[in-house]
């Protein structure tokens, strides 16, 4: 029984640590697209650090690829 505990516990710690490291950030934002004007209010999952500055930079890049302009980040939270 002690053998199983010695193997299982470190494996569990590794799995939980990897899951925490992969946790994504959920960002609530407002964006727009011009010509014709379209306004968006949505949430999206972004990777990386969950600081507001990092999440904003990542979101701005993602939205630009879709032809959108970020207007405001309303909230950033860990998933």
C-alpha positions in Angstrom: 0.0 0.0 0.0 2.8 2.4 0.8 4.3 1.6 -2.6 1.1 2.8 -4.4 1.0 6.0 -2.3 4.6 6.8 -3.1 3.9 6.5 -6.8 0.4 8.0 -6.9 1.1 11.1 -4.8 3.9 12.5 -7.0 1.9 11.7 -10.1 -1.1 13.6 -8.8 1.0 16.6 -7.9 2.4 16.7 -11.4 -1.0 16.5 -13.0 -2.5 19.2 -10.8 0.5 21.4 -11.3 0.3 21.0 -15.1 -3.4 21.8 -15.0 -2.9 25.0 -13.0 -0.1 26.1 -15.4 -2.5 25.6 -18.4 -5.3 27.6 -16.9 -6.6 30.1 -19.3 -7.9 33.6 -18.7 -11.4 34.6 -19.6 -11.6 38.1 -20.9 -14.8 40.1 -21.2 -14.5 42.9 -23.7 -16.2 45.4 -26.1 -15.0 45.7 -29.7 -16.1 47.2 -33.0 -15.8 46.7 -36.7 -16.1 49.7 -39.0 -17.9 50.1 -42.4 -20.6 49.2 -41.6 -20.3 49.8 -37.9 -20.8 46.6 -35.8 -20.4 46.6 -32.0 -19.5 43.4 -30.1 -19.7 42.5 -26.4 -18.3 39.1 -25.7 -16.0 36.9 -23.7 -13.0 34.9 -25.0 -10.4 32.6 -23.6 -6.8 33.7 -24.0 -3.6 32.0 -22.8 -0.7 33.3 -20.9 -0.5 35.5 -17.8 -3.8 36.6 -16.5 -2.7 40.2 -15.8 -4.9 42.8 -17.4 -2.1 44.2 -19.5 -1.0 40.8 -20.9 -4.6 39.6 -21.6 -5.4 43.0 -23.3 -2.3 42.7 -25.6 -3.2 39.1 -26.5 -6.8 39.9 -27.1 -5.9 43.0 -29.2 -3.8 40.7 -31.5 -6.6 38.1 -31.8 -9.3 40.7 -32.6 -7.1 42.5 -35.2 -6.8 39.2 -37.1 -10.6 39.3 -37.4 -10.7 42.9 -38.4 -12.0 44.1 -35.0 -10.8 47.0 -32.9 -10.7 46.5 -29.1 -12.6 49.2 -27.3 -12.4 48.2 -23.7 -11.5 45.2 -21.5 -14.3 44.9 -18.9 -12.9 42.0 -16.8 -10.1 39.4 -16.7 -10.5 36.2 -14.6 -8.9 32.8 -14.4 -10.8 29.9 -15.8 
